[in-house]
Each structure stands twice: as C-alpha cells, then as structure tokens.
C-alpha cells in the first residue's frame, strides 16, 4: 500500500472537516447523494467520451497502481543485470538460457532472450523501443483519463448547483424550503471541486508518476542488454546504468 496516497486523501478530508467544524459547520451536511450522482459519474462518463475505449479499460485496470507500492528497486535491478552481464562475460551468452527460465518479468525475459539469440545492439533497440513507446502511450492514456475526469468535475459541480438553484427558486412561496434547496445546490459545487483536486486529479498525476518509473526500468533493461551485446565490461556497464538513475536518488 502506498501510504502517501492514504495520508494525502485522509489528511485533506480531515483538514477540511476540522476547518468546517471550527467555523460552526457540519461536514456531514456535504454528503449529498444527488450532488455526488450529478457530478462525479457525469464527469467520469464525459471523460470516457474523450478517451479511446482501450485506454478507458486501462485507466480502470491500472488505477490499482495509485494505491499500491510499485515493486521496483533500481539498485536491485541494476545488480541483477550486472550479474547477467558477468555470466555473459565469463561463460558466453548461451549460459543465460537457464537463468531466463526463472525470470517472471516479461520485458526482461524478452530482452535477455534477444541477447542469447545473438542480436546486435541495434536489433535490440529496434525491437524493444517500440514496446517502450507503446507502454508509455498506454500509461499516458490511462492517467490522462483520470486527469480529464478531474478537470471536468468542477464544471459538473456548477451544472449541479445551477440545477439546484432552478429548483430552489420554484419554492419562493416557502422560504424555508427554498433556503434548504439553495444550500443543497451548493453542495454540488463543493463535490465537484473536492472530487477534482482531492481525488480524481491526484489519482491521474500519481498514476502518471508511477508509469514514469515503469518506463525508466524498461529503459534500464534495454541499456543493459545493449551493453551485453556490445561486450561491455560489467564494471563499465554498471557505471552507465547507475548514471541513468542518479537523477532519481530514491528507492521505489
């Protein structure tokens, strides 16, 4: 579980609730089912209209990445790749065949298989770069869906507020009901803004950020396999791979 997501969402809800209570309000009054129904599902459906169907499926499939901790450790991955490079240097590329059978990372397995097959570095790049580009497009589309839903939610909140005001103004003969209707109308605005900036938008940005780490790992694997195909010394190769992640001085 990615604690930063839980801390962010729960903390944001808590700070707003505490502030509302300190001003004499009651956060429970903001829980208005019809406002939620008008705003959030409508924003998400509008985002579906603007997104390719297979990327909509990707958005809902990959949303789990927002809440889970990615099993990516660049230091460990580099160490693993260097171990393979040492095997290649000492025993030849065919010695990797037995190691490949135990790899459960599809991209790494495919890349090392190309090394075993004797592919040159140009062939490795030519075959694997399109996979990286497609992966990048896949995650970009998935994250963009949530970002688009987040951008749409505040506008749907205004739509909900206007609809509520129209109904409230039809009760001019009953001031109490009209006041309650106006209050209910503005919950749609709050729902739209909060849904956008506390949930949908942050989910999209988080998915986009984590996708960058997935792509970076694939680029690392390609660079390592190209180095093995060139016959780079393991020490030299490790230095190159380490430089690729020096701008990211943290473990995922």
N, C-alpha and C positions, 0 to 999 in steps of 0.2 A: 504494500500500500504506500502510495506517495503521500507522506504526511503534509507536504507543503500545500497540496490541494485541499485536504480536510481543514487544515489550520486557516487557510485563506477563506474558504466558504463559511465555515463556522464562525471565524473571527469577524467577518464582515457582517453576518447576520446578527451576531451578538452586539457589535458596536452600534449598529443602527437601532436595535431594540432597546439597549440601555439609554441611548440618547433620547429616544421617543418617550421612554418611561420617565426620564428626568424632566421632560417638558410637560408631564402630566398626561401623556398619551397611553394607549394600549396597543402594542404591536399585533395582538390577535385581531384587531379590527381590520388589519390589512389583508387578512386571509379571506379573500372574496372569490369564491369558486367561479362565478360567471366572468369576473375580470380576468382570472387566470385563463379560462377557456377562450375568451375573445383574443387574448394577447399571445400567449406562448404557443399553443398549437397553430394559430394562424401564421405567426412569424416563421415557424418551422416548415409549414406547408408552402409558404411563399418562397422560402429558401430552396425547397425541393424543385419548384418550378424553374429556378435559375441554375440548377446543378444537373450535370449528366447523371443518368439513372445509376450507372455502376459506381459512381462516386458517392451517391447518396447511400448506397449499401455500404460502401467503405466507411463513410462517416459514422454510421451506427455500429459497424463491426469494430472499428478501431477506437471508439470512444473509451473502451476499457483501458487504453494506454494512458489516458489522462489520470486515471485513479491508481494505476499500479506503477511500481518502481521498475524501470527497464533493467533487464538482466545484462547490461552492457558495462564492461570494465575494460577500458582501453589498455591499461597496463597489463592485465592478464591476457588480453587478446594479442598484444604485441609479443609477450613472452611465448605464447603458444605458436605464433607464426615463426618466431625465430627458432624454436625447436624444430619445426618442419624444415626450415632453411638449413639447419645443421645436419639433419638427416640427408637432405639432398646433396649437401657439400661432401659429406663423408661416404655415403653409400649410393648416391645417384637417385634420380627422380623415381625410378621404379620402386624404390624402398618405401615410398609414401603410400603405395596401394593398400597395405594392411592398415595404415592409420586412417585412411579415408573412410573405410567401412564403419569406423566407430564415431564419425563426425555426424552430429544431428543438426548442424547449421547448414541449410540448403545452399546458400550462396557460397560459403567457404568450401563446401564439398565440391561444388561445380568448378570453382576457381582452381582448387588443387588438382582436380581431375584433368584440367587442361594442362597443368604443369607436367603431370605424369604422362600425358599423351604426347609430350614433346612440343607443345605450342610455343611459338615465339612470343616475345612481349607484345609485339604489335597485334598478334592474333588474340591474345588475352584481352587487351584493351578493346579491340574491335568487337569482341563477343560479349564482354561484361559491361562496358559503358552503357549500352542501350538498356540493360537491366536496371542499372543505377538510375538512369534518366526516367524510366517508367516507374520505378519505385518512388522517385521524387514527385512525379506527377500524381501518383496515386495518393500519397500523403498530403500533398498540397491541396488536392481536390477535397479530400476528407476534412481537413482542417478549415478550408475555405467555407464549407457548408455551415459549420458552427459559427464562424465569424459573420457570415451573411445573415444567419438567423438572429445573431446578436445585434447586428446593425438594424434589422427590421423591427425588432421588438419594441423600441421606444415609439416608433411611428404607429404601431398597432395599439400601443398604450394610449396615444392621443385619439385614435379612432374609437377605442372603447370609452374614453372619457366623453367624447362628443356624443356618442350614442346614449350614454348615461344621462348627460345633460338634457338631451332632447326629451327623454322620458321624464326627467325631473320637472322640466318646465311645463309639462302637461298636467302637473299637480299644483298649479298656482292657488287653487281653492283650498289646499291643505298644506299650510306652511311646514308642518312637522314632517310630513311625508316627502315634501319637496327637498327639505334640508337633508333628510336621510338619503334621498336619491342623489343629491349633489355630492355628498360625502362618498357614497359608493362609486360614483363616476370617477372620482379622482384616484380611487384605489387602482384603476386600470393603468393610469399614468405611472404610479409607483411600481406596479408589477412589471410594466414594460421596461422602465429604466433599470430597476433592480435585476430583472431577468437578463438584461443585456450585459451590464457591467459587472455583475457578481457571479454569473453562471455561464451563459452561452458564449459570450465573447472570450472570457478567460479559458474556457474549455478549448476553444479553437486555437488560441495562442499557445496553450500548453501542448496540445497535440502537434502543432507545427514545430515547436521547440524540440520535442522528443523525436519527431521524424528526422530532424537535422542530425541527431545522434545516430540514428539507424543508417542514414546515408553516409555519415562520416566513417562508421565501422566498415561499410562496404568498400569505400574508397581506400581504407587502410588495407583491406584484404587484397584488393587489386594491386596496389603498390607493392605489397609483399610478394605476391605471385609473379609479378613482372620482374622483381629483383631476383627471385629464384631462377626464372627462365634466363636471365642475363648471366647468372652465375655470380651474383654479388656475394661478397664475404658476409657471414652472419652479423659480425660486429658493425660493418658499414651499413647493412640493411637496417639493423636496429636503430642506428642513429637517424636514418632517414625517416623511419616510421615514428620515432619519438618526436621528431620535429613537426610531423603532421598534426600532432595533438598538443603541442606545447601551448597553443592559444586556448586550450581547454584544461586548465590546471585543476581538475576535479574528477572524482570518480562518480559514475552514474549509479 
